[in-house]
């Protein structure tokens, strides 16, 4: 069935235009004024609303086995909650256990993801190194459309990647045309600071941010950036939470380095006072890494978005309910790390970004959708409203309001980090693959309708990097002539 979104204002990262949008067979086929509806087409009245590309969340963890439990949100409930909030695609993470073959982990995550009701892709984490990892990376890039590999610089004695792993994997990524990404925290320092908190008898959630201060994030970001610089690779740094990491990215970009930064909606809007809440459940519900920071860091991160030094927004959506968080009741280091947010990212960022004058509408589209699509090489299939693009669309009412609450959200978790936040500007219709899946507060989703989206390697940035490498290639000194003359 065809779908005609009529009478709205189409907002992309580049333009704002009054136009209708016609969709057929899951694609946008026309954008223009006064389009005729094919016989039998469904009509969506967008008068007074904005028509934007569906959100892309580049950082989620559905059904993640982690810290002795499994995230409560699976690929079905998580993508459904995303659609209710205007997010039409996620990029999740395959995270092999140490010594586990990448392809074995890949097959497991692909099995879990088959129930998704919105489109998805995967980053794949490199948690150890040998020749099988080297080989499996090629298989993933060339046969399965993976073009990004994740490295956790934290979580010592678990999934932490040391400098040797980073060097091996970054180099292999460059060969394959895939972008390395990092979770930047110095795992050795975190481990030592966790022990220090315990030695001091500080065992509650308040110890979590004290064991992961901004300096450990800034150091790791700077180290990853310099490793990437030496090896000639691009770099994407996930969930930047502090000035120190942002400053490292800003310096690198000013020097012409291809470094990209992501920020979470939570890090923009929540401060570290939550960890000193007298109720354990409330404080523990906010435990995630990197932790929430003081307000000065939030202001810096907003400026990072405004300046373009941070390009994408995400959630790190990883749900653990109060019963799971209670695993760390007597030891903060055992509280499963993770918070939710996929349903609320778009509304919270519109309210505090566009509504507060921090972002234009076009910048909002860029940081919630288009930039992710460009960096991870799925644009213009995703992230825009144009003929030929996938019909993943959100109809946005800038005047609609609600109060965010765990009692009414669709996320499979008993807590909402944005609880009580009044938001103005909401998705009133979400379209996925040309079908209306959210309208008037009601979900109409199909389990398993989500498609795995392959992301081609060798994004344009790699052409630039290759030319730079050729231009600056080291050369030896020919001393044979001088030796003969002597």
MOTA-V494270 format. One record per backbone hydrogen bond with DSSP energy under -0.5 kcal/mol. CO is the residue of the C=O (numbers start at 1). NH is the residue of the N-H. E is the energy in kcal/mol with one decimal. If there is no record, write none. Layout:
co & nh & e
CO & NH & E
CO & NH & E
This chain:
co & nh & e
2 & 42 & -2.6
3 & 5 & -0.5
3 & 23 & -3.2
4 & 6 & -0.7
4 & 44 & -2.9
5 & 21 & -2.4
6 & 46 & -3.2
7 & 48 & -0.6
8 & 10 & -0.6
8 & 19 & -1.9
9 & 51 & -2.7
10 & 12 & -0.5
10 & 17 & -2.6
11 & 53 & -0.6
15 & 12 & -2.8
17 & 10 & -3.0
17 & 19 & -0.6
19 & 8 & -0.6
20 & 32 & -1.9
21 & 5 & -3.1
22 & 29 & -2.8
22 & 30 & -1.4
23 & 3 & -2.6
24 & 27 & -2.0
26 & 391 & -2.6
27 & 24 & -2.4
27 & 29 & -0.5
28 & 388 & -3.3
30 & 22 & -2.7
32 & 20 & -3.4
32 & 35 & -0.6
38 & 41 & -2.2
42 & 4 & -3.0
43 & 45 & -0.5
44 & 6 & -2.9
44 & 46 & -0.7
46 & 49 & -2.5
49 & 9 & -2.1
50 & 52 & -0.6
50 & 396 & -3.7
51 & 11 & -2.6
52 & 394 & -2.8
55 & 88 & -2.0
55 & 89 & -1.3
56 & 58 & -0.8
57 & 91 & -2.3
59 & 315 & -0.8
59 & 316 & -2.0
59 & 317 & -1.0
61 & 64 & -0.6
64 & 66 & -0.6
64 & 71 & -2.7
66 & 69 & -1.4
69 & 66 & -3.1
72 & 74 & -0.5
73 & 63 & -3.3
74 & 78 & -2.6
75 & 79 & -1.3
75 & 117 & -0.6
76 & 80 & -2.1
77 & 81 & -2.2
78 & 82 & -1.9
79 & 83 & -2.2
80 & 84 & -1.9
81 & 85 & -1.0
82 & 85 & -0.8
82 & 87 & -3.0
83 & 86 & -1.2
86 & 55 & -2.9
86 & 88 & -0.6
88 & 119 & -0.9
89 & 57 & -2.5
90 & 92 & -0.5
90 & 121 & -1.5
91 & 60 & -1.2
92 & 123 & -2.9
93 & 95 & -0.6
94 & 96 & -0.6
94 & 125 & -3.3
97 & 100 & -2.6
101 & 105 & -2.0
102 & 106 & -2.7
103 & 107 & -2.1
104 & 108 & -1.7
105 & 109 & -2.5
106 & 110 & -2.4
107 & 111 & -1.7
108 & 112 & -2.1
109 & 113 & -2.3
110 & 114 & -0.6
111 & 114 & -0.8
112 & 115 & -0.9
113 & 116 & -2.2
115 & 448 & -1.3
116 & 450 & -2.6
119 & 90 & -1.5
120 & 453 & -3.0
121 & 92 & -2.5
123 & 94 & -2.7
124 & 150 & -1.9
125 & 96 & -0.5
125 & 127 & -0.7
130 & 134 & -1.8
131 & 135 & -2.1
132 & 136 & -3.0
133 & 137 & -2.2
134 & 138 & -0.9
135 & 139 & -1.8
136 & 140 & -2.6
137 & 141 & -2.1
138 & 142 & -2.9
139 & 143 & -2.3
139 & 144 & -0.6
140 & 144 & -1.0
140 & 146 & -1.9
141 & 145 & -0.7
145 & 147 & -0.5
145 & 455 & -2.7
147 & 179 & -2.8
148 & 124 & -1.6
149 & 181 & -3.2
150 & 126 & -3.0
151 & 153 & -0.7
151 & 183 & -2.7
152 & 161 & -3.5
153 & 187 & -2.0
155 & 158 & -1.4
155 & 159 & -0.6
155 & 160 & -1.5
160 & 162 & -0.6
162 & 166 & -2.5
163 & 167 & -2.7
164 & 168 & -2.4
165 & 169 & -3.0
166 & 170 & -3.1
167 & 171 & -1.9
168 & 172 & -2.0
169 & 173 & -2.8
170 & 174 & -2.2
171 & 175 & -1.9
172 & 176 & -1.7
173 & 177 & -1.1
173 & 178 & -2.7
174 & 177 & -0.7
177 & 458 & -1.7
177 & 459 & -0.5
178 & 180 & -0.5
179 & 149 & -1.7
180 & 236 & -2.0
181 & 151 & -1.3
182 & 184 & -0.8
182 & 238 & -2.2
183 & 153 & -2.2
183 & 185 & -1.1
185 & 187 & -1.0
186 & 190 & -2.4
187 & 191 & -2.2
188 & 192 & -2.0
189 & 193 & -2.7
190 & 194 & -2.5
191 & 195 & -1.9
192 & 196 & -2.0
193 & 197 & -2.4
194 & 198 & -2.1
195 & 199 & -2.5
196 & 200 & -1.6
197 & 202 & -2.6
198 & 201 & -1.4
201 & 203 & -1.0
203 & 332 & -1.3
204 & 207 & -2.1
205 & 208 & -1.5
205 & 209 & -0.6
206 & 210 & -0.8
207 & 211 & -1.7
208 & 211 & -0.6
209 & 212 & -0.8
213 & 216 & -1.3
213 & 217 & -0.9
214 & 218 & -2.9
215 & 219 & -2.5
216 & 186 & -1.3
216 & 220 & -1.3
217 & 221 & -2.6
218 & 222 & -2.4
219 & 223 & -2.5
220 & 224 & -2.7
221 & 225 & -2.3
222 & 226 & -2.2
223 & 227 & -2.4
224 & 228 & -2.4
225 & 229 & -2.2
226 & 230 & -2.5
227 & 231 & -2.1
228 & 232 & -1.4
228 & 233 & -2.0
234 & 180 & -0.6
235 & 260 & -2.8
236 & 182 & -1.8
236 & 238 & -0.6
237 & 262 & -2.2
242 & 246 & -2.0
243 & 247 & -3.1
244 & 248 & -1.6
245 & 249 & -2.1
246 & 250 & -2.9
247 & 251 & -2.4
248 & 252 & -2.0
249 & 253 & -2.7
250 & 254 & -2.2
251 & 255 & -1.4
252 & 257 & -2.7
253 & 256 & -1.7
257 & 259 & -1.6
258 & 235 & -1.9
260 & 237 & -3.0
261 & 311 & -2.2
261 & 312 & -1.7
262 & 240 & -3.0
263 & 314 & -1.8
264 & 268 & -1.2
265 & 269 & -1.0
266 & 269 & -0.7
266 & 270 & -2.4
270 & 293 & -0.5
271 & 274 & -1.4
272 & 275 & -1.3
273 & 276 & -1.6
274 & 277 & -1.2
278 & 280 & -0.6
279 & 283 & -2.3
280 & 284 & -3.5
281 & 285 & -1.8
282 & 286 & -0.5
283 & 286 & -1.3
284 & 287 & -1.9
286 & 288 & -0.7
287 & 338 & -2.7
293 & 272 & -0.9
294 & 297 & -1.3
294 & 298 & -1.1
295 & 299 & -2.1
296 & 300 & -1.6
297 & 301 & -2.4
298 & 302 & -2.2
299 & 303 & -1.9
300 & 304 & -1.9
301 & 305 & -1.8
302 & 306 & -2.5
303 & 307 & -2.4
304 & 308 & -0.7
304 & 309 & -1.1
304 & 310 & -2.2
305 & 308 & -0.7
312 & 263 & -2.1
313 & 58 & -0.5
314 & 265 & -2.0
316 & 339 & -0.6
317 & 61 & -3.0
319 & 72 & -2.4
321 & 324 & -0.7
321 & 325 & -2.6
322 & 326 & -1.8
324 & 327 & -1.8
325 & 328 & -1.9
326 & 329 & -2.0
328 & 331 & -0.8
331 & 334 & -2.5
332 & 335 & -1.5
334 & 336 & -0.6
339 & 318 & -2.9
341 & 344 & -0.9
341 & 345 & -1.7
344 & 348 & -2.7
345 & 349 & -2.4
346 & 350 & -2.3
347 & 351 & -2.5
348 & 352 & -2.5
349 & 353 & -1.5
349 & 354 & -0.8
350 & 355 & -3.4
353 & 358 & -2.6
353 & 359 & -1.7
354 & 357 & -1.2
360 & 364 & -2.3
361 & 365 & -2.1
362 & 366 & -2.1
363 & 367 & -2.8
364 & 368 & -1.7
365 & 369 & -1.4
365 & 370 & -1.8
366 & 371 & -2.6
367 & 313 & -1.9
368 & 56 & -2.6
369 & 373 & -2.0
370 & 374 & -2.3
371 & 375 & -2.9
372 & 376 & -2.3
373 & 378 & -3.2
373 & 379 & -1.0
374 & 377 & -1.3
377 & 456 & -0.6
378 & 382 & -2.7
381 & 390 & -2.6
384 & 386 & -0.7
386 & 389 & -2.2
389 & 28 & -2.8
390 & 392 & -2.2
391 & 393 & -0.7
391 & 434 & -2.4
392 & 54 & -2.4
393 & 431 & -3.5
394 & 52 & -2.8
394 & 396 & -0.7
395 & 397 & -0.5
395 & 428 & -2.7
395 & 429 & -1.4
396 & 50 & -2.8
396 & 398 & -0.8
397 & 400 & -0.9
397 & 426 & -2.1
400 & 425 & -3.6
402 & 404 & -0.5
402 & 423 & -2.7
404 & 420 & -3.0
405 & 408 & -1.1
405 & 409 & -1.5
411 & 413 & -1.9
416 & 419 & -2.0
418 & 421 & -2.5
421 & 404 & -2.6
421 & 423 & -0.6
423 & 402 & -1.7
426 & 397 & -2.7
426 & 428 & -0.6
428 & 440 & -1.4
429 & 395 & -3.1
430 & 437 & -2.6
430 & 438 & -1.3
431 & 393 & -1.9
432 & 435 & -1.8
435 & 432 & -2.6
435 & 437 & -0.7
437 & 444 & -2.9
438 & 430 & -2.2
439 & 442 & -1.6
442 & 439 & -2.1
445 & 447 & -0.5
446 & 449 & -2.1
451 & 120 & -2.4
451 & 453 & -0.5
452 & 454 & -0.6
454 & 456 & -0.6
459 & 462 & -2.1
459 & 463 & -0.6
460 & 463 & -1.0
460 & 464 & -1.3
461 & 465 & -2.2
462 & 466 & -2.2
463 & 467 & -1.9
464 & 468 & -2.3
465 & 469 & -2.5
466 & 470 & -2.6
467 & 471 & -2.3
468 & 472 & -1.9
470 & 473 & -0.8
476 & 478 & -0.5
477 & 479 & -0.9
479 & 483 & -2.2
480 & 484 & -2.1
481 & 485 & -2.1
482 & 486 & -1.6
